[in-house]
Amino acid sequence: NVGVHEMAHALAYVNFTADSDDDEDDNFKNRFREFSKVARPIFNGMQNGNANFLGSYAATNYNEFWAVSVENFFERSKRMSEELPDLYRAMCTLLNQDPLLQDKGVYPAE
C-alpha cells in the first residue's frame, strides 16, 4: 500500500527532519527509540543478507525499513506477527494499536 508507506515517511519526516520548534510529540520520539532497539538489529541483519518477508527493499536504508514495516504492520499484520513477532509488538507499542485485535473489535485504551 503506497499510501501507508508514504505516510510512514511523512510521520518520520515531521518528527525527525522538519525544522520545527514544536516538540509536542516527544512521546513518539521516545517510543521510536524503543522501537529501534528491536528494529535496528533486524534491519542490520537484512543488510548482512538475512532475508525475511519484508523483502529486499526494506534493506535499502533505515527509512525504507521503517516505511515497509509500517506498510506490512497494517497490510499483513498476521504474517508480521508470526514471522517477526518482536517487531510486530514494537510497532503495536510505537503506534499505540494492534491491527489483529482491532479486527476482533478490541481497541487500546486511550
N, C-alpha and C positions, 0 to 999 in steps of 0.2 A: 504494500500500500504506500504509494509515493507520498500521499498527503500526510500520513502519520510520520513517515520517515523525515520529511522536510519540517514538520512541526517539531520533531525532536531536535533537529539542528537549530531551529529558531529558539527553542527553550534554552539550549546551551548558549547560544549567542547572547540572548538577553541577560543571562545570569553570569556569564564569564568573559564576554568580549566587549559588549556595547559600553560606551562611556556613559556612566550614569552615577549620579550622587545618591541614587535610591537604593539602599541596601535592605529593602523590606523583605526580600526573600532569602535572608541568610539561612533560614531553615532548609531551603532547597540545597544551598551550597554545602551545608553541613551534612545533609543526607547523601549528597552526591559523593562527598569524600568517603563516607562509609560504603556506599555502593562500589566505589572504585577499589576498595580493599578486596572485594570479591571479583570485580570485573577485570581489573588490570592483569592479574595472573592468567585469566582465560585468554585475554587479548594477546598477552606476551606469548602464550603457548601457541596461539594461532599464527603469530608471526614466525614462530620457530617450526611451523609445519604441522601442528596438531589441528586436524580438521574437525569441524563439528557442523551441526545443521545450520548455523548462522551463515555459512558459506564464505568463500574466499574474499568477497568484497568487504566483509566486516573486518578483515585483517589489514585493509588498506592503510588505515590510521585510526587513532582512538576516537576521533569524531565520527567516523563512519561506523566503527564498532558500536558506539553509543546509539546512533540512529537506527542501525539494523537491529540492535537489541530491543529498542522501543517498538519498532515495527513488529517484530516477532512476538513480543510480550502481548500485544493486542491481537495480532492476526493468527498466531499459532501458539496460544497460551498453554494448551495441554502438552504439546510436544516440548515446548521450552521447559515446563515444569518437570517433565520426565527425563529429558536429556541433560539439562543444565539447571538442576533444582536450586542450587545455591544462588545462581544468577537470577533465577525467577523470583526467589524470595527477596533478594536485594532490590529488584525492580518493584516488587509489591511495597516494600518499605519506602523506597525513594518516591514513588508516585502515589503513595497512600491509597492503593486499590489493588484488588485481586480479581482479575477478569474471570477466573474459574469460579469464584464464589458469587460474583455478580450474575453469572449465567444461571445460578441457582436461586437468585433473588436475595442474596446476602450482601450487605454493603458495610464498609468500615464505618466506625463511629466518627463523627465529626468533632 
